[in-house]
Amino acid sequence: MSDLPLHRRHALSLLGAAALGLPSVARADSDTPLKLVITFPPGGSTDIAARILQPRLSEKLGRPVVIENRPGAASQVATQYVAKSAPDGNTLLVSFDTHAINPIAKPRLPYDTFKDFTGVSLALRFPLVIAAAASVPARDLRGFIEAARKAPGKFSYASTGLGSMNHLVMEDLKRRAGIFVLHVPFGGGGPAVQAVLGDVTSLTLLSYAALRSQIAAGKLKALAVTGARRLPELPEVPTVAESGYPGFEAYSWIGIFAPSGTAAATVRQLTEAFQATLNSPDIHQKLSQAGFEVMATDGPALERHLKDEYERWGLFVRQTHLKLDD
């Protein structure tokens, strides 16, 4: 068969696939690296999670997986790049919760959040850890709120940008507590952590994965977590609900999207690879130890979640008249 012309060999391979009942429609190119495009700089939650998945995902797909950080404009730079990429299954967006919030905050995005992407998997979700600088005179969230009430304007918090989940969550908490804490937006989790370590801001709200080394070293103090339950890795740190705000619950999340128009068979292949990777016992354990909750859904479930988050936070912004743009 090696003596046949290339086009004849390709035709015969397709016929063989059909005879065996194998899919012969568009699949991601096994000779081309799969590019995972991250919306924030290295050091943040999406970057950490992607790097945990990267080697095993490569094994499942049988081809290289590369990570490309494209930060900027509250995730718009990376998101627009993927929206305009070829729908061949070789370029995916590792999205953050800002994917649902940007269309609320920015009415003229350079892409359509709901039409330009196809869901692959809601990979992970995680509560935020409210972490303060060592210099902050509080051991827990109750103590911080008391200090903030006594000294309005003294404290500030670092977010990953206007309209990010940590921005909205802290604004919700401020509203409930009746305190003023200055918002200082940064371009990702890494810069936000550095701001707190350098006493540029008083606290931040990020994943445990982004904060654990600094918490373990005693450089940051975990005040509370925003999930429904305490983190097993921080059993002594109460939830926000336990700290005097019953019913308070919020999670950041990480979803995988392909450009719209990607063949259904290719999307299924990618979904199955992500699900198998996320549910691998060792990967699952690493993610759990980093404070992530494995979701590993299919694409339609991700798209439903995106719309639910858009509606939830859109209502919050309208009710509070929160300013989400510069």
Salt bridges, closest charged atoms under 4 A:
ASP47 OD1 - ARG51 NE 2.96
GLU59 OE1 - ARG56 NE 3.24
GLU68 OE1 - LYS35 NZ 3.43
GLU68 OE2 - ARG70 NE 2.29
GLU146 OE2 - LYS150 NZ 3.24
GLU171 OE2 - LYS174 NZ 2.98
ASP172 OD1 - ARG175 NH2 2.78
ASP172 OD1 - ARG176 NE 3.13
GLU242 OE1 - ARG230 NE 2.90
ASP282 OD2 - ARG56 NH2 2.67
GLU293 OE1 - ARG125 NE 2.91
ASP325 OD1 - LYS323 NZ 3.21
